[in-house]
Amino acid sequence: MGYDYTCDECGEPGEHPGLLGSFNKRTWTTTPFGERLQALGYELGDTITLCPECTHRLLR
């Protein structure tokens, strides 16, 4: 069973995401990586959703 989503990488809608992720609080608050994500407008608690095609591109 899927749900409606929009891929955070390519912007395409879908029903079955390839990958979901959320930010680790410790990384978010104590590392330069967390600072960069905050500067991009992400918030702690956001869920990042990738379609199967973007997931494949990320993992190869």
C-alpha positions in Angstrom: 0.0 0.0 0.0 1.4 3.3 -1.0 0.6 7.0 -0.3 0.8 10.1 -2.4 4.1 12.0 -2.2 6.3 14.3 -4.2 9.9 13.4 -4.6 12.2 15.9 -2.9 14.9 15.5 -5.6 13.1 15.6 -8.9 9.6 16.9 -7.9 7.7 14.0 -9.5 4.6 12.7 -7.7 4.2 9.1 -6.9 2.5 6.5 -4.7 5.4 4.2 -3.6 8.6 6.0 -2.5 11.9 4.4 -2.9 13.5 5.9 0.2 12.3 7.9 3.3 14.7 9.6 5.7 14.6 11.9 8.7 17.4 14.0 10.3 19.2 12.8 13.5 18.9 15.4 16.2 22.5 15.1 17.3 23.8 15.6 13.8 21.4 18.4 13.2 22.5 20.4 16.2 26.2 19.7 16.5 27.7 19.3 13.0 28.5 21.5 9.9 26.3 19.1 7.9 23.3 20.0 10.1 24.1 23.7 9.7 24.1 23.3 5.9 20.8 21.5 5.9 19.3 24.3 8.1 20.6 26.9 5.7 18.8 25.0 2.9 15.5 25.4 4.8 15.2 21.9 6.2 13.9 21.5 9.7 14.4 18.9 12.4 11.6 16.4 12.0 11.3 16.8 8.2 11.0 13.6 6.3 12.8 13.5 3.0 11.2 11.3 0.3 12.8 10.1 -2.8 11.1 8.3 -5.7 12.5 4.9 -6.8 14.5 6.4 -9.7 16.2 9.1 -7.6 16.9 6.4 -4.9 18.6 4.3 -7.5 20.7 7.2 -8.8 21.7 8.0 -5.2 22.7 4.4 -4.3 24.7 3.4 -7.4 
